[in-house]
Amino acid sequence: MPVQVLFGQLLLGLINGSFYALLSLGLAVIFGMLNVINFAHGAFYMVGAFLAWMALTYLGVNYWAALVLVPIVVAILGMIVERTMIARLAQLDHLYSLLLTFGLALMIQGVFRNFYGVSGLPYSIPGELAGGINLGFMFLPNYRAWVIVASIVVCTGTWLLIDKTRLGAYLRAATENPVLVGAFGINVPRLITLTYGFGVGLAALAGVLAAPIYSVNPDMGADLIIIVFAVVVIGGMGSILGAIATGFGLGIIEGLTKTFYPQGSSVVIFVIMAIVLLVKPAGLFGKVA
């Protein structure tokens, strides 16, 4: 097998792993802090890509501005959803919030499909990241390298924020004992709302990063969310480090499978999930309740 093919598939796997890590990180943050299984996560990812496309097409807002503004807009939208819908189900079984977010995802997807159809919309790579670098054994596109680096930086920053800062300690404490945390003067409902907004903002950021690589279409989130849920389950539900490590790792494994056994590339992640659940039901980095 030519070495260029092998490294090309590894690069593809690492790029896919970057999106798996970012999306599963947002899911892990929301589940770990709020105990909400957010099935609308893929829809928010799709909305992020579409908002970037619309900002460029209708308003002339470039990629770099969209990379900052779109996650903020989607985070605000997510906070509105949490306050008006999800918070009302906080005292009920988790199944209700899962059904609510599943229905919300179908609604959002349906709206965009109605206005834009199902064909992909192109989003051009910013001029600063056009071209690539010849490494001798392979050609590395600049934009792909940027996506990998950006994903690593965002994932590492989020892990440090939640595990190593006072704010992260407040979030973890609010999950374990919200009444006690509220007694110290911390507004727990506001903290929960901000956490949900942050989680869906990460999904929107992944959507903006994905727009120049994948076609922008209403089904892009639905095609990815099942894989991302598998990544979260393998890493451990609610585990931040597990989501990051498993996302990148499974992306690479998927890329290698496409090289050596292409027929199995579409199911390898689910096979790994089944094996992990049999051996360690809480996930690789999860803790037994």
N, C-alpha and C positions, 0 to 999 in steps of 0.2 A: 504493500500500500504506500503511495507517495506521501512523504511527510507533510506536504502542503495540504493534502486532504485531511489528515489527522488534526493538524493545528487549526485548520479552518473550522472543523466541527467542534473543537475545543473552544474556539472563540465564539462560535454560535451558541454553544452551551453556556458559556460564561455570560453572554448577553442575556439569554433567556433567564439564567439564574439571577441576574441583576434585577429583573422585573419580578421574578418569584420572591426574591428577598424583600424588595420594597413593599409589594402588595401584602405578603404574609406578615411583614412587620406591622403594617397598619391594622391588619386583622388581630394580631396578637396583642397589640396595645389596647384595642377596643374590648376584646374578650378578657384579657388579663385584668384590666382596670374596671370594666363595667359589667363583665359577665354577659355580654350581648354577642350572639352569633350573628354578625352583620352580613347577611346575604346580599345586601345592596352594594357591597364593596366594589364588585366588578362594574356596576353601573356608574359609580363615582369615578372610577378609572376611565371609563369611556367618556363621561362628561368632561373630565379634564382634557382629554385629547380633542374633543369637539370644541370646547371653549377656546383652546389654543388656535385651532383651525379657523373658527369664526372671528376671533380677534385679529388674525392676520388677514383674512379674506375681506371682512367688512370694515374693519377699523384701522388696518395697517399696523397693528401692534406686533412688533417683531418677536422672535423666539425668546430672547433673553428677558424681555419684559413679561412675556406670558409665563415664563418659568417661575417668576416671582408672584405675579398677580393671580394666575389661575388657581394655584393651591389655596390662596387666601379666600378667593371667592367661593370655591367649593367647600372650604372649611366652614365658612359662614352659613352656607346652605345646609351643611351637615348639622351644625349647631341648631338651626331652626327645626330641622327634622327631629333631632333628639328632644328638644324642649316641647314640641307640639305633639309628637307621636310616641316616641320610644319611652320617654319619661312616664307617660301615663300607664305603661305596662310594667313598670319597675317592680311592683309587688306581686306580679303574676308569674306563672311558670315561664322559663326561658323559651319554651316552644312558641309562645305568643309573639315575642320579639323576632324570632326567626321567621315566622310566617309573615309578620308585618314587613320586614326588610325584603323578604322574597317577593312579596306583592309589589313593594315599592320599586324594586329592580325591574320587574316586568313592565310597570307603568312608565318608568323613565326610558327604558329601551324601546317601548312602543311609540312614545312621543317622537323620539329621534328617528325611528324607522319611518314614521308617517311623513316627516318633513324632508328627510334626506335619502330615503330608500336604503337598500342594503349594499349597494356598490361602494367600494372604498374611495375615499377622498384623499388626494395627495397633499402632503405637507413637506415643503422643501427644507433640506438641511441648511442651517445658517452658514453663510459664506465663510465665517471664521473657522468652521469645522469641516469644510469641504476637503476632499482629497484624502490622502493617507500616507503611511510610512512603510517603506519597503524594508522588512526585517531580514531579508535574505531567504529565509525559509517560508515566508508568507507575507502577504500584503495586509497591513492593519489599517482599516479606515479610521480616520480621526474621530468621526462621530461615535463609532462603536466604542472606541477607547474612552471617550468622554462619558458615555453612559455608564460604563463599568466603574470609572473613578467616582463619578457623582453618586452612584448607588452606594459604593463602599463608604464614602464620606457621610452621607445622610444616615445610613444604617448605624455606623459607629457613633455618630453624634446623638442619635436617638437612644441608643443603648446607654451611653454615658449619662444622658439627661435623666433617664428613668432609674438607673441603678446607682448612680454616684452623686446625685444632687439632692438638696433639701426638697425641691419640688417633687422629684421622683419619690422621695420618702413619704410625702404627703399623699401622693396618688396611691401608693401601695397600702398605706395605713387606712385610707378612705375605703379601699376595697375590702379590707379585713374587718374594720369596725367604724362605720361611718358615724355612728352616734357619738363615740368617744372623740373622733376627729372634729366633729361639729362643736363639741363642748369646748374646744380650744379656740373657737372663734373663726374656724375655717368654713367657708361657704361650700359645703360638699356638693350640692346640686350644680353650682356653677363650675366646680372642678370637673364633675362628670361631663358636663356639656362641652367644656373646653377640650377634654380628652377625646371625646367622640369627634369633634371638629378636627383635632390634630390627626387622628387616625385616617379620616376620609381625605384630609389634605395631603397625606402621604400617597394615597391612591391617585389623587389628581396629579401630583407631581410625577408619578410613574406614567400617567397618561400623556403628559406633555413630553416627557422623554421618549415615549414610544411613538409619538405621532410621526416623526420623520423616518422611522424604521418600518413600522407596520402601517397599512392603510387605515385611515380613520373611518370607522364604520360602527353602526349601532350594536353589532354583535361581538365586538372585540373584547368586551368585558365578560360576556357570557361564555366565550370560548376559553377564557383563562381562569375564571373563578374556581372551577372544580379542581383544577390542578393546584391552585393556591391553597384551597382548603386542605388538600392532601398534604401539602408541604407543612402547613400549620399542625396538622395531626401528627405527622412524623416527628416534627421538632418538639412537640409538646404544647397543648393548648395554653395560650397565655404566656409562653416563654419567649422573651424578646431575643435572647441569644440563640435559642433554638430556631426561631424563625429566620434569622439572618444566616446562620451556619447551614441550615438545611436548605434554604433557598438557593444559595450559591452551589452547594454540594450537589443537589439534585439536578441543577441545570447542567453541570459538568457531566454527571452520569448520563443524563439524557443525550448530550452531545456525543459521548463515547458510544452509546448504544446505537445511535444513527450511523456511526462509522462501521461498527463490527456486526451489528444485527439490526438493520433498518426496520424490519417488521415489528420488532419489539419496542421501538422508541416511543410509541404512543401509549404503552401500558406499563412501562418499566417503573414509573413513579408509583403507580397504584399497586404493583406487585411488592415494591419496597414497603409501602404503607401497610399492606396485609401482613408482611413478615414482622415488621416492627410492632404492630398491635398484638401479634401473637406472643412475641418475646417480651415486650415492655409496653403494656397497654397505655401508660401515661405519656408515651413518646420518649424520644431520645433524651430530651432535656427537661421533660415534665416531671412533676412531683405528684405522688399519689395523695389524693385528698384525705 
